[in-house]
Amino acid sequence: MLNIAIIGCGNMGLTYARSFLQYNLVSHDHLLLVARSEAHGQHLKALNLGKVASRIDDRLSESGVVVLAVKPQDFAALAPALQEALKPHHVVLSVMAGITLATLQEALGHEVVIRAMPNTPSQLGMGVTAFATTEAVNIHQIRMIDNLLNTTGRTLQLEDEHLLDAVTALSGSGPAYFFLFVKTLIETGRQMGLEDSVAAMLVKQTMLGSFHLMNQSPRALDDLIAAVTSKGGTTEAAFKVFKAGHLPETLHNGVIAARDRAAELSKGK
Ligand SMILES: NC(=O)c1ccc[n+]([C@@H]2O[C@H](COP(=O)([O-])OP(=O)(O)OC[C@H]3O[C@@H](n4cnc5c(N)ncnc54)[C@H](OP(=O)(O)O)[C@@H]3O)[C@@H](O)[C@H]2O)c1
């Protein structure tokens, strides 16, 4: 049974705690949740997911894996105490956006580090997480971390860490793009006279059905679009407006801007 410590038990940290427990990759007695205050420690104790520490202490050395899930801006304050507590056997898994492997290695004085980029559907086991590792991480450690991340959805190992910026722009930020799209459609439905709940049901069921159609159909996306777009019809009318408003280019440019911002954050800008 693995021994795991999770530092930073907010949304992501607790998602991992619950997912690891759910798949029996760790037991309550082998999971250490590290908070930064007594008050948050008390809150974590009440959740009864594992042992709780209100700061990094000696118990960290009992763990084999240390998951780092604090906000990127909180990392610098945490690094010195963590560096002191880390032992050569530790595998560090960071999910902090924009903190590179080189920065982690330097700030922690530790070689065996994995950097991952998950997304929010991980809470339901339907996320996707890409990760990159330092050269010091061996195949057994990669398999172990892959098994852990797999409890939250699908995983993908990248050879080139720089591609995590593109991953951040696509799948990390992706849920927000999707929610904006859904929200706009629901609001438009309401403005056209539909009740809010009716508009929401129509839009959400359309998204769900379209997703499965896309996933299960051998047809290309252009064919699926063409199948709904008859000449002189309603979809064509909508697409004319989308194209005139440069919707595809705007979407493209937004994703590129997210990628570029991720790259800037990685450089500490
Ligand atoms: N949410 C996402 O979609 C997503 C996706 C990919 C990656 N990430 C990454 O995941 C990380 C966590 O995000 P989140 O949304 O889970 O944030 P969050 O809900 O704010 O959780 C962060 C937690 O870290 C705790 N913390 C801060 N400093 C600490 C320290 N020194 N020792 C122990 N705990 C400490 C905070 O404690 P307090 O409660 O005391 O402030 C808070 O509970 C971020 O680095 C983010 O970049 C998030």
The ligand as an ORCA input file, in Angstrom:
! r2SCAN-3c Opt
* xyz 0 1
  N      -8.712     23.931    -10.338
  C      -8.257     23.602    -11.552
  O      -8.964     23.511    -12.557
  C      -6.812     23.261    -11.732
  C      -6.411     22.665    -12.917
  C      -5.067     22.381    -13.070
  C      -4.174     22.688    -12.069
  N      -4.602     23.284    -10.936
  C      -3.622     23.622     -9.906
  O      -3.974     23.008     -8.689
  C      -3.474     23.804     -7.623
  C      -4.548     23.927     -6.570
  O      -5.678     24.558     -7.134
  P      -7.056     24.546     -6.347
  O      -8.080     25.025     -7.319
  O      -7.226     23.235     -5.670
  O      -6.743     25.674     -5.230
  P      -7.413     25.862     -3.787
  O      -8.793     25.271     -3.766
  O      -7.245     27.294     -3.417
  O      -6.502     24.960     -2.818
  C      -5.207     25.298     -2.459
  C      -5.027     24.883     -1.015
  O      -3.643     24.997     -0.684
  C      -3.585     25.388      0.667
  N      -2.240     25.886      0.987
  C      -1.640     27.026      0.588
  N      -0.395     27.111      1.110
  C      -0.208     25.992      1.841
  C       0.880     25.494      2.627
  N       2.014     26.184      2.766
  N       0.747     24.292      3.245
  C      -0.402     23.585      3.126
  N      -1.485     24.006      2.393
  C      -1.373     25.199      1.773
  C      -4.665     26.411      0.789
  O      -4.951     26.613      2.134
  P      -5.902     27.824      2.675
  O      -7.275     27.221      2.629
  O      -5.384     28.025      4.050
  O      -5.721     28.973      1.767
  C      -5.791     25.745     -0.002
  O      -6.549     24.895      0.832
  C      -3.051     25.146     -8.217
  O      -1.648     25.234     -8.218
  C      -3.562     25.121     -9.623
  O      -2.678     25.752    -10.512
  C      -5.902     23.573    -10.730
*
